[in-house]
Amino acid sequence: MSNVDTYLTGVFRGHGSWVINITGMKGINRHSKVVASITEVTNAPGGPLDYPFHGSASMFVMNVVPYDNGTVDFWLQVNWDSILNLRMAIYVSN
């Protein structure tokens, strides 16, 4: 059985197509199985910016590339004309 760790990044903003490079992920190497999902987030009434929101924008994690030094590249695509608030969940199995 593999060891599964969960990493949850903070909220970030973006639209279009871009690569997010996350460094310092302990135990990550080229053999790691890394899966990610993204969701739009908004403010719940009186709350922080952490409430998942199903808006009209389509969003994709296009590619995930783990490296031996604990770095992972995530190629994201958000089909919307303006910047959106996003949250990415990352799951790692070694």
Biopython code that builds the backbone (N, CA, C, O; Angstrom):
import numpy as np
from Bio.PDB.StructureBuilder import StructureBuilder

atoms = [
    (1, "MET", "N", (0.841, -1.176, 0.000)),
    (1, "MET", "CA", (0.000, 0.000, 0.000)),
    (1, "MET", "C", (0.886, 1.239, 0.000)),
    (1, "MET", "O", (1.882, 1.296, 0.721)),
    (2, "SER", "N", (0.529, 2.212, -0.795)),
    (2, "SER", "CA", (1.286, 3.453, -0.904)),
    (2, "SER", "C", (0.954, 4.399, 0.241)),
    (2, "SER", "O", (-0.121, 4.329, 0.838)),
    (3, "ASN", "N", (1.892, 5.277, 0.531)),
    (3, "ASN", "CA", (1.673, 6.329, 1.504)),
    (3, "ASN", "C", (1.046, 7.524, 0.778)),
    (3, "ASN", "O", (1.593, 7.997, -0.218)),
    (4, "VAL", "N", (-0.086, 8.007, 1.266)),
    (4, "VAL", "CA", (-0.762, 9.134, 0.633)),
    (4, "VAL", "C", (-0.730, 10.336, 1.559)),
    (4, "VAL", "O", (-1.173, 10.259, 2.705)),
    (5, "ASP", "N", (-0.208, 11.440, 1.061)),
    (5, "ASP", "CA", (-0.194, 12.709, 1.782)),
    (5, "ASP", "C", (-1.054, 13.688, 1.012)),
    (5, "ASP", "O", (-1.138, 13.621, -0.214)),
    (6, "THR", "N", (-1.686, 14.586, 1.719)),
    (6, "THR", "CA", (-2.500, 15.603, 1.067)),
    (6, "THR", "C", (-1.874, 16.959, 1.312)),
    (6, "THR", "O", (-1.535, 17.286, 2.449)),
    (7, "TYR", "N", (-1.716, 17.742, 0.283)),
    (7, "TYR", "CA", (-1.248, 19.112, 0.369)),
    (7, "TYR", "C", (-2.384, 19.993, -0.126)),
    (7, "TYR", "O", (-2.996, 19.683, -1.148)),
    (8, "LEU", "N", (-2.672, 21.051, 0.554)),
    (8, "LEU", "CA", (-3.697, 21.985, 0.101)),
    (8, "LEU", "C", (-3.072, 23.358, -0.006)),
    (8, "LEU", "O", (-2.667, 23.946, 0.997)),
    (9, "THR", "N", (-2.993, 23.866, -1.215)),
    (9, "THR", "CA", (-2.397, 25.184, -1.405)),
    (9, "THR", "C", (-3.376, 26.249, -0.951)),
    (9, "THR", "O", (-4.558, 25.973, -0.748)),
    (10, "GLY", "N", (-2.893, 27.437, -0.796)),
    (10, "GLY", "CA", (-3.760, 28.563, -0.475)),
    (10, "GLY", "C", (-4.541, 29.005, -1.698)),
    (10, "GLY", "O", (-4.414, 28.443, -2.786)),
    (11, "VAL", "N", (-5.336, 30.009, -1.489)),
    (11, "VAL", "CA", (-6.119, 30.594, -2.579)),
    (11, "VAL", "C", (-5.175, 31.413, -3.465)),
    (11, "VAL", "O", (-4.301, 32.122, -2.966)),
    (12, "PHE", "N", (-5.359, 31.306, -4.763)),
    (12, "PHE", "CA", (-4.598, 32.115, -5.700)),
    (12, "PHE", "C", (-5.553, 32.648, -6.754)),
    (12, "PHE", "O", (-6.723, 32.268, -6.790)),
    (13, "ARG", "N", (-5.060, 33.516, -7.602)),
    (13, "ARG", "CA", (-5.906, 34.166, -8.603)),
    (13, "ARG", "C", (-5.325, 33.952, -9.992)),
    (13, "ARG", "O", (-4.107, 33.940, -10.170)),
    (14, "GLY", "N", (-6.204, 33.783, -10.975)),
    (14, "GLY", "CA", (-5.714, 33.635, -12.334)),
    (14, "GLY", "C", (-6.824, 33.383, -13.332)),
    (14, "GLY", "O", (-7.982, 33.176, -12.971)),
    (15, "HIS", "N", (-6.434, 33.407, -14.604)),
    (15, "HIS", "CA", (-7.296, 33.014, -15.719)),
    (15, "HIS", "C", (-6.407, 32.759, -16.924)),
    (15, "HIS", "O", (-5.247, 33.170, -16.944)),
    (16, "GLY", "N", (-6.951, 32.079, -17.930)),
    (16, "GLY", "CA", (-6.145, 31.713, -19.077)),
    (16, "GLY", "C", (-5.377, 30.434, -18.816)),
    (16, "GLY", "O", (-5.844, 29.565, -18.080)),
    (17, "SER", "N", (-4.203, 30.312, -19.412)),
    (17, "SER", "CA", (-3.367, 29.124, -19.297)),
    (17, "SER", "C", (-2.025, 29.513, -18.709)),
    (17, "SER", "O", (-1.387, 30.444, -19.202)),
    (18, "TRP", "N", (-1.575, 28.818, -17.658)),
    (18, "TRP", "CA", (-0.293, 29.123, -17.042)),
    (18, "TRP", "C", (0.199, 27.925, -16.244)),
    (18, "TRP", "O", (-0.558, 26.992, -15.974)),
    (19, "VAL", "N", (1.471, 27.958, -15.872)),
    (19, "VAL", "CA", (2.093, 26.906, -15.076)),
    (19, "VAL", "C", (2.400, 27.462, -13.688)),
    (19, "VAL", "O", (3.028, 28.511, -13.549)),
    (20, "ILE", "N", (1.949, 26.745, -12.673)),
    (20, "ILE", "CA", (2.304, 27.054, -11.283)),
    (20, "ILE", "C", (3.405, 26.089, -10.887)),
    (20, "ILE", "O", (3.269, 24.880, -11.070)),
    (21, "ASN", "N", (4.490, 26.613, -10.347)),
    (21, "ASN", "CA", (5.631, 25.824, -9.911)),
    (21, "ASN", "C", (5.656, 25.871, -8.383)),
    (21, "ASN", "O", (5.896, 26.927, -7.797)),
    (22, "ILE", "N", (5.407, 24.722, -7.734)),
    (22, "ILE", "CA", (5.425, 24.657, -6.271)),
    (22, "ILE", "C", (6.662, 23.896, -5.843)),
    (22, "ILE", "O", (6.899, 22.776, -6.294)),
    (23, "THR", "N", (7.457, 24.513, -4.964)),
    (23, "THR", "CA", (8.712, 23.912, -4.505)),
    (23, "THR", "C", (8.589, 23.489, -3.044)),
    (23, "THR", "O", (7.663, 23.896, -2.343)),
    (24, "GLY", "N", (9.528, 22.672, -2.601)),
    (24, "GLY", "CA", (9.614, 22.307, -1.193)),
    (24, "GLY", "C", (8.582, 21.297, -0.730)),
    (24, "GLY", "O", (8.269, 21.248, 0.459)),
    (25, "MET", "N", (8.045, 20.493, -1.629)),
    (25, "MET", "CA", (7.074, 19.467, -1.241)),
    (25, "MET", "C", (7.846, 18.220, -0.808)),
    (25, "MET", "O", (8.413, 17.522, -1.649)),
    (26, "LYS", "N", (7.871, 17.936, 0.496)),
    (26, "LYS", "CA", (8.660, 16.840, 1.046)),
    (26, "LYS", "C", (8.258, 15.490, 0.465)),
    (26, "LYS", "O", (7.074, 15.182, 0.332)),
    (27, "GLY", "N", (9.264, 14.694, 0.123)),
    (27, "GLY", "CA", (9.039, 13.340, -0.346)),
    (27, "GLY", "C", (8.683, 13.218, -1.817)),
    (27, "GLY", "O", (8.482, 12.108, -2.309)),
    (28, "ILE", "N", (8.602, 14.332, -2.527)),
    (28, "ILE", "CA", (8.252, 14.292, -3.949)),
    (28, "ILE", "C", (9.481, 13.944, -4.778)),
    (28, "ILE", "O", (10.564, 14.488, -4.562)),
    (29, "ASN", "N", (9.302, 13.034, -5.728)),
    (29, "ASN", "CA", (10.351, 12.724, -6.702)),
    (29, "ASN", "C", (9.682, 12.340, -8.019)),
    (29, "ASN", "O", (8.455, 12.354, -8.117)),
    (30, "ARG", "N", (10.462, 12.006, -9.008)),
    (30, "ARG", "CA", (9.922, 11.731, -10.340)),
    (30, "ARG", "C", (9.007, 10.511, -10.373)),
    (30, "ARG", "O", (8.257, 10.329, -11.332)),
    (31, "HIS", "N", (9.059, 9.670, -9.333)),
    (31, "HIS", "CA", (8.208, 8.480, -9.272)),
    (31, "HIS", "C", (6.901, 8.729, -8.513)),
    (31, "HIS", "O", (6.038, 7.852, -8.477)),
    (32, "SER", "N", (6.743, 9.895, -7.915)),
    (32, "SER", "CA", (5.539, 10.214, -7.153)),
    (32, "SER", "C", (4.328, 10.293, -8.074)),
    (32, "SER", "O", (4.424, 10.735, -9.219)),
    (33, "LYS", "N", (3.204, 9.860, -7.556)),
    (33, "LYS", "CA", (1.937, 10.020, -8.269)),
    (33, "LYS", "C", (1.258, 11.245, -7.682)),
    (33, "LYS", "O", (0.866, 11.239, -6.515)),
    (34, "VAL", "N", (1.115, 12.294, -8.478)),
    (34, "VAL", "CA", (0.566, 13.569, -8.009)),
    (34, "VAL", "C", (-0.704, 13.864, -8.792)),
    (34, "VAL", "O", (-0.704, 13.868, -10.023)),
    (35, "VAL", "N", (-1.787, 14.112, -8.059)),
    (35, "VAL", "CA", (-3.080, 14.435, -8.660)),
    (35, "VAL", "C", (-3.535, 15.766, -8.077)),
    (35, "VAL", "O", (-3.364, 16.014, -6.883)),
    (36, "ALA", "N", (-4.115, 16.624, -8.915)),
    (36, "ALA", "CA", (-4.570, 17.933, -8.437)),
    (36, "ALA", "C", (-5.956, 18.240, -8.975)),
    (36, "ALA", "O", (-6.355, 17.760, -10.035)),
    (37, "SER", "N", (-6.678, 19.052, -8.217)),
    (37, "SER", "CA", (-7.963, 19.574, -8.685)),
    (37, "SER", "C", (-8.016, 21.058, -8.335)),
    (37, "SER", "O", (-7.390, 21.500, -7.372)),
    (38, "ILE", "N", (-8.766, 21.818, -9.123)),
    (38, "ILE", "CA", (-8.953, 23.235, -8.831)),
    (38, "ILE", "C", (-10.446, 23.534, -8.774)),
    (38, "ILE", "O", (-11.255, 22.896, -9.447)),
    (39, "THR", "N", (-10.782, 24.509, -7.964)),
    (39, "THR", "CA", (-12.155, 24.970, -7.861)),
    (39, "THR", "C", (-12.165, 26.478, -7.647)),
    (39, "THR", "O", (-11.240, 27.038, -7.059)),
    (40, "GLU", "N", (-13.195, 27.112, -8.118)),
    (40, "GLU", "CA", (-13.373, 28.540, -7.846)),
    (40, "GLU", "C", (-13.848, 28.689, -6.405)),
    (40, "GLU", "O", (-14.632, 27.873, -5.920)),
    (41, "VAL", "N", (-13.378, 29.723, -5.725)),
    (41, "VAL", "CA", (-13.813, 29.994, -4.354)),
    (41, "VAL", "C", (-14.316, 31.426, -4.233)),
    (41, "VAL", "O", (-13.926, 32.311, -4.996)),
    (42, "THR", "N", (-15.189, 31.628, -3.255)),
    (42, "THR", "CA", (-15.743, 32.938, -2.966)),
    (42, "THR", "C", (-15.865, 33.086, -1.460)),
    (42, "THR", "O", (-15.506, 32.173, -0.717)),
    (43, "ASN", "N", (-16.363, 34.221, -1.005)),
    (43, "ASN", "CA", (-16.588, 34.451, 0.419)),
    (43, "ASN", "C", (-17.976, 33.942, 0.795)),
    (43, "ASN", "O", (-18.963, 34.302, 0.154)),
    (44, "ALA", "N", (-18.056, 33.112, 1.823)),
    (44, "ALA", "CA", (-19.352, 32.823, 2.430)),
    (44, "ALA", "C", (-19.773, 34.088, 3.167)),
    (44, "ALA", "O", (-18.909, 34.885, 3.532)),
    (45, "PRO", "N", (-21.057, 34.301, 3.400)),
    (45, "PRO", "CA", (-21.480, 35.517, 4.103)),
    (45, "PRO", "C", (-20.714, 35.717, 5.413)),
    (45, "PRO", "O", (-20.812, 34.909, 6.336)),
    (46, "GLY", "N", (-19.955, 36.803, 5.472)),
    (46, "GLY", "CA", (-19.178, 37.128, 6.667)),
    (46, "GLY", "C", (-17.953, 36.268, 6.889)),
    (46, "GLY", "O", (-17.322, 36.360, 7.942)),
    (47, "GLY", "N", (-17.596, 35.428, 5.917)),
    (47, "GLY", "CA", (-16.485, 34.504, 6.107)),
    (47, "GLY", "C", (-15.297, 34.804, 5.223)),
    (47, "GLY", "O", (-15.320, 35.744, 4.429)),
    (48, "PRO", "N", (-14.250, 33.994, 5.365)),
    (48, "PRO", "CA", (-13.044, 34.169, 4.550)),
    (48, "PRO", "C", (-13.256, 33.660, 3.123)),
    (48, "PRO", "O", (-14.289, 33.071, 2.803)),
    (49, "LEU", "N", (-12.277, 33.896, 2.295)),
    (49, "LEU", "CA", (-12.308, 33.493, 0.894)),
    (49, "LEU", "C", (-11.946, 32.011, 0.790)),
    (49, "LEU", "O", (-10.836, 31.669, 0.383)),
    (50, "ASP", "N", (-12.891, 31.122, 1.164)),
    (50, "ASP", "CA", (-12.615, 29.688, 1.146)),
    (50, "ASP", "C", (-13.845, 28.839, 0.835)),
    (50, "ASP", "O", (-13.844, 27.633, 1.084)),
    (51, "TYR", "N", (-14.877, 29.451, 0.300)),
    (51, "TYR", "CA", (-16.129, 28.754, 0.036)),
    (51, "TYR", "C", (-16.154, 28.299, -1.435)),
    (51, "TYR", "O", (-16.171, 29.143, -2.331)),
    (52, "PRO", "N", (-16.157, 26.969, -1.699)),
    (52, "PRO", "CA", (-16.186, 26.489, -3.077)),
    (52, "PRO", "C", (-17.416, 27.013, -3.814)),
    (52, "PRO", "O", (-18.516, 27.050, -3.263)),
    (53, "PHE", "N", (-17.216, 27.411, -5.048)),
    (53, "PHE", "CA", (-18.255, 28.052, -5.837)),
    (53, "PHE", "C", (-18.273, 27.441, -7.233)),
    (53, "PHE", "O", (-17.237, 27.382, -7.895)),
    (54, "HIS", "N", (-19.441, 26.985, -7.688)),
    (54, "HIS", "CA", (-19.565, 26.423, -9.037)),
    (54, "HIS", "C", (-20.039, 27.526, -9.966)),
    (54, "HIS", "O", (-21.238, 27.727, -10.161)),
    (55, "GLY", "N", (-19.084, 28.230, -10.531)),
    (55, "GLY", "CA", (-19.399, 29.313, -11.446)),
    (55, "GLY", "C", (-19.526, 28.815, -12.873)),
    (55, "GLY", "O", (-19.649, 27.614, -13.111)),
    (56, "SER", "N", (-19.495, 29.725, -13.806)),
    (56, "SER", "CA", (-19.661, 29.388, -15.231)),
    (56, "SER", "C", (-18.344, 29.087, -15.943)),
    (56, "SER", "O", (-18.354, 28.602, -17.074)),
    (57, "ALA", "N", (-17.229, 29.364, -15.306)),
    (57, "ALA", "CA", (-15.924, 29.125, -15.939)),
    (57, "ALA", "C", (-15.575, 27.641, -15.908)),
    (57, "ALA", "O", (-15.766, 26.970, -14.893)),
    (58, "SER", "N", (-15.066, 27.139, -17.020)),
    (58, "SER", "CA", (-14.516, 25.778, -17.016)),
    (58, "SER", "C", (-13.045, 25.863, -16.608)),
    (58, "SER", "O", (-12.334, 26.792, -16.991)),
    (59, "MET", "N", (-12.602, 24.876, -15.824)),
    (59, "MET", "CA", (-11.235, 24.871, -15.283)),
    (59, "MET", "C", (-10.650, 23.479, -15.428)),
    (59, "MET", "O", (-11.337, 22.474, -15.245)),
    (60, "PHE", "N", (-9.358, 23.439, -15.762)),
    (60, "PHE", "CA", (-8.695, 22.165, -15.978)),
    (60, "PHE", "C", (-7.287, 22.176, -15.393)),
    (60, "PHE", "O", (-6.591, 23.191, -15.442)),
    (61, "VAL", "N", (-6.874, 21.035, -14.837)),
    (61, "VAL", "CA", (-5.468, 20.778, -14.556)),
    (61, "VAL", "C", (-4.987, 19.987, -15.763)),
    (61, "VAL", "O", (-5.352, 18.824, -15.939)),
    (62, "MET", "N", (-4.166, 20.622, -16.592)),
    (62, "MET", "CA", (-3.782, 20.045, -17.879)),
    (62, "MET", "C", (-2.637, 19.037, -17.773)),
    (62, "MET", "O", (-2.608, 18.044, -18.500)),
    (63, "ASN", "N", (-1.699, 19.297, -16.866)),
    (63, "ASN", "CA", (-0.521, 18.443, -16.754)),
    (63, "ASN", "C", (0.087, 18.641, -15.378)),
    (63, "ASN", "O", (0.039, 19.737, -14.820)),
    (64, "VAL", "N", (0.660, 17.574, -14.836)),
    (64, "VAL", "CA", (1.321, 17.614, -13.531)),
    (64, "VAL", "C", (2.669, 16.922, -13.684)),
    (64, "VAL", "O", (2.733, 15.780, -14.138)),
    (65, "VAL", "N", (3.764, 17.618, -13.301)),
    (65, "VAL", "CA", (5.113, 17.067, -13.489)),
    (65, "VAL", "C", (5.892, 17.149, -12.171)),
    (65, "VAL", "O", (6.301, 18.238, -11.768)),
    (66, "PRO", "N", (6.104, 15.998, -11.485)),
    (66, "PRO", "CA", (6.930, 15.989, -10.273)),
    (66, "PRO", "C", (8.411, 15.811, -10.623)),
    (66, "PRO", "O", (8.758, 15.089, -11.558)),
    (67, "TYR", "N", (9.275, 16.481, -9.855)),
    (67, "TYR", "CA", (10.730, 16.403, -10.039)),
    (67, "TYR", "C", (11.384, 15.834, -8.775)),
    (67, "TYR", "O", (10.782, 15.840, -7.702)),
    (68, "ASP", "N", (12.607, 15.347, -8.909)),
    (68, "ASP", "CA", (13.328, 14.734, -7.799)),
    (68, "ASP", "C", (13.625, 15.691, -6.645)),
    (68, "ASP", "O", (13.880, 15.237, -5.529)),
    (69, "ASN", "N", (13.600, 16.984, -6.884)),
    (69, "ASN", "CA", (13.965, 17.948, -5.843)),
    (69, "ASN", "C", (12.761, 18.448, -5.030)),
    (69, "ASN", "O", (12.885, 19.438, -4.309)),
    (70, "GLY", "N", (11.607, 17.787, -5.131)),
    (70, "GLY", "CA", (10.439, 18.214, -4.362)),
    (70, "GLY", "C", (9.627, 19.315, -5.023)),
    (70, "GLY", "O", (8.751, 19.909, -4.394)),
    (71, "THR", "N", (9.912, 19.586, -6.281)),
    (71, "THR", "CA", (9.179, 20.595, -7.047)),
    (71, "THR", "C", (8.147, 19.899, -7.922)),
    (71, "THR", "O", (8.390, 18.807, -8.436)),
    (72, "VAL", "N", (6.990, 20.541, -8.088)),
    (72, "VAL", "CA", (5.962, 20.029, -9.001)),
    (72, "VAL", "C", (5.451, 21.193, -9.845)),
    (72, "VAL", "O", (5.136, 22.261, -9.321)),
    (73, "ASP", "N", (5.374, 20.974, -11.157)),
    (73, "ASP", "CA", (4.758, 21.933, -12.080)),
    (73, "ASP", "C", (3.321, 21.512, -12.332)),
    (73, "ASP", "O", (3.041, 20.338, -12.577)),
    (74, "PHE", "N", (2.406, 22.480, -12.269)),
    (74, "PHE", "CA", (0.990, 22.262, -12.562)),
    (74, "PHE", "C", (0.597, 23.200, -13.692)),
    (74, "PHE", "O", (0.664, 24.419, -13.533)),
    (75, "TRP", "N", (0.188, 22.650, -14.830)),
    (75, "TRP", "CA", (-0.275, 23.450, -15.950)),
    (75, "TRP", "C", (-1.788, 23.568, -15.817)),
    (75, "TRP", "O", (-2.502, 22.568, -15.878)),
    (76, "LEU", "N", (-2.275, 24.795, -15.635)),
    (76, "LEU", "CA", (-3.684, 25.055, -15.398)),
    (76, "LEU", "C", (-4.308, 25.819, -16.552)),
    (76, "LEU", "O", (-3.632, 26.583, -17.241)),
    (77, "GLN", "N", (-5.590, 25.612, -16.757)),
    (77, "GLN", "CA", (-6.369, 26.333, -17.758)),
    (77, "GLN", "C", (-7.687, 26.760, -17.119)),
    (77, "GLN", "O", (-8.450, 25.921, -16.639)),
    (78, "VAL", "N", (-7.952, 28.070, -17.115)),
    (78, "VAL", "CA", (-9.210, 28.622, -16.617)),
    (78, "VAL", "C", (-9.822, 29.440, -17.746)),
    (78, "VAL", "O", (-9.282, 30.475, -18.137)),
    (79, "ASN", "N", (-10.942, 28.973, -18.263)),
    (79, "ASN", "CA", (-11.589, 29.610, -19.404)),
    (79, "ASN", "C", (-12.574, 30.674, -18.925)),
    (79, "ASN", "O", (-13.775, 30.440, -18.789)),
    (80, "TRP", "N", (-12.007, 31.855, -18.678)),
    (80, "TRP", "CA", (-12.791, 33.010, -18.255)),
    (80, "TRP", "C", (-12.026, 34.258, -18.656)),
    (80, "TRP", "O", (-10.796, 34.239, -18.710)),
    (81, "ASP", "N", (-12.741, 35.352, -18.941)),
    (81, "ASP", "CA", (-12.102, 36.572, -19.441)),
    (81, "ASP", "C", (-11.465, 37.438, -18.361)),
    (81, "ASP", "O", (-10.684, 38.336, -18.676)),
    (82, "SER", "N", (-11.781, 37.189, -17.105)),
    (82, "SER", "CA", (-11.202, 37.989, -16.033)),
    (82, "SER", "C", (-10.628, 37.060, -14.958)),
    (82, "SER", "O", (-10.886, 35.857, -14.957)),
    (83, "ILE", "N", (-9.859, 37.634, -14.059)),
    (83, "ILE", "CA", (-9.185, 36.873, -13.008)),
    (83, "ILE", "C", (-10.213, 36.338, -12.009)),
    (83, "ILE", "O", (-11.116, 37.055, -11.578)),
    (84, "LEU", "N", (-10.051, 35.049, -11.650)),
    (84, "LEU", "CA", (-10.922, 34.393, -10.677)),
    (84, "LEU", "C", (-10.124, 33.954, -9.458)),
    (84, "LEU", "O", (-8.912, 33.758, -9.548)),
    (85, "ASN", "N", (-10.789, 33.798, -8.327)),
    (85, "ASN", "CA", (-10.189, 33.243, -7.115)),
    (85, "ASN", "C", (-10.295, 31.725, -7.185)),
    (85, "ASN", "O", (-11.378, 31.184, -7.407)),
    (86, "LEU", "N", (-9.165, 31.036, -6.993)),
    (86, "LEU", "CA", (-9.100, 29.589, -7.153)),
    (86, "LEU", "C", (-8.438, 28.943, -5.949)),
    (86, "LEU", "O", (-7.647, 29.569, -5.243)),
    (87, "ARG", "N", (-8.775, 27.676, -5.726)),
    (87, "ARG", "CA", (-8.093, 26.865, -4.711)),
    (87, "ARG", "C", (-7.728, 25.545, -5.370)),
    (87, "ARG", "O", (-8.526, 24.969, -6.109)),
    (88, "MET", "N", (-6.507, 25.065, -5.095)),
    (88, "MET", "CA", (-6.053, 23.809, -5.665)),
    (88, "MET", "C", (-5.781, 22.815, -4.539)),
    (88, "MET", "O", (-5.087, 23.134, -3.573)),
    (89, "ALA", "N", (-6.339, 21.597, -4.672)),
    (89, "ALA", "CA", (-6.038, 20.506, -3.757)),
    (89, "ALA", "C", (-5.058, 19.570, -4.457)),
    (89, "ALA", "O", (-5.222, 19.253, -5.635)),
    (90, "ILE", "N", (-4.046, 19.135, -3.729)),
    (90, "ILE", "CA", (-3.002, 18.285, -4.306)),
    (90, "ILE", "C", (-2.903, 17.013, -3.469)),
    (90, "ILE", "O", (-2.806, 17.065, -2.243)),
    (91, "TYR", "N", (-2.928, 15.869, -4.154)),
    (91, "TYR", "CA", (-2.816, 14.567, -3.497)),
    (91, "TYR", "C", (-1.562, 13.869, -4.022)),
    (91, "TYR", "O", (-1.313, 13.832, -5.227)),
    (92, "VAL", "N", (-0.784, 13.320, -3.101)),
    (92, "VAL", "CA", (0.487, 12.687, -3.478)),
    (92, "VAL", "C", (0.528, 11.272, -2.932)),
    (92, "VAL", "O", (0.192, 11.040, -1.771)),
    (93, "SER", "N", (0.939, 10.325, -3.766)),
    (93, "SER", "CA", (1.149, 8.947, -3.360)),
    (93, "SER", "C", (2.571, 8.541, -3.730)),
    (93, "SER", "O", (3.006, 8.715, -4.868)),
    (94, "ASN", "N", (3.282, 8.000, -2.753)),
    (94, "ASN", "CA", (4.645, 7.504, -2.988)),
    (94, "ASN", "C", (4.731, 6.029, -2.668)),
    (94, "ASN", "O", (5.798, 5.429, -2.803)),
]
sb = StructureBuilder()
sb.init_structure("model")
sb.init_model(0)
sb.init_chain("A")
sb.init_seg("    ")
for serial, (resi, resn, name, xyz) in enumerate(atoms, 1):
    if name == "N":
        sb.init_residue(resn, " ", resi, " ")
    sb.init_atom(name, np.array(xyz, "f"), 0.0, 1.0, " ", f" {name:<3s}", serial, name[0])
structure = sb.get_structure()
